[in-house]
């Protein structure tokens, strides 16, 4: 009677131009006939979790998408049976080793860094450029052929090539004022942020991927708390301007000050922080505007409340 020796199967994941990443299952055996008869129509059957898969009968290899009647997924147990034929009779049935379909590492794609202000708040907004007052956020697509959830991915943020933060999928961002392990603020102007991502499904790590860099540019300063004192002045009383200048880059205040008297702009008072008493006349109405600037960017002008000059 004919025999089938060395019956075995192997499972491998390969790249396919149509289906991307697929499983290929391949069986093998050695045909032997003590009478020297050539092999006839040997019977080959496949089993997934001990269930016969009829559409695979007669095949020595197949892809996971060929297995239609039974789901071939992670942890499935695959076996092959061979019943050799010498053209006139069948031999005994030989069973291969059982092979378990293992976990497939996840993949990530479409990695991109973008900037948002007020991240996580109701007034969160996407901005065109990253600055020291915006968050840098990583966005990407996570894919797992086993339908496992992402768990334990390794995300590394680099500043000018040096690692400044290591995190996971739960916090894929750097916020304004966030510091590195040395206590230095990460998002500073004239630097570049890049990211590498090693995806994980909690069981296997996938291929490491990286982003292009996002530059951190100069932040536009702001001014607030613009006040003229005293708030109820009399004629001849000097007027004093005070305000708060904020620049996350620590740049010098180069703001412009403009005074308005009775609604008319007076250029002779440009950048004066104090108005001498001789200019303060009864019944006039004064207001001041501050245009924030750090010498590079000008911010949004802000005006004070109007004050009336009493007699």
Beta strands, then each sheet from edge to edge (+ up, - down):
strand 1: 2-16
strand 2: 20-33
strand 3: 43-48
strand 4: 51-52
strand 5: 61-63
strand 6: 77-85
strand 7: 90-95
strand 8: 99-100
strand 9: 107-117
strand 10: 125-127
strand 11: 135-143
strand 12: 154-159
strand 13: 162-167
strand 14: 173-174
strand 15: 191-200
strand 16: 205-210
strand 17: 214-216
strand 18: 222-229
strand 19: 239-246
strand 20: 256-261
strand 21: 264-266
strand 22: 274-275
strand 23: 285-291
strand 24: 302-303
strand 25: 307-308
sheet 1: 1+ 2- 5+
sheet 2: 4+ 3- 6+ 7-
sheet 3: 4+ 3- 6+ 8-
sheet 4: 10+ 9- 11+ 14-
sheet 5: 13+ 12- 15+ 16-
sheet 6: 13+ 12- 15+ 17-
sheet 7: 18+ 19- 22+
sheet 8: 21+ 20- 23+ 24-
sheet 9: 21+ 20- 23+ 25-
end
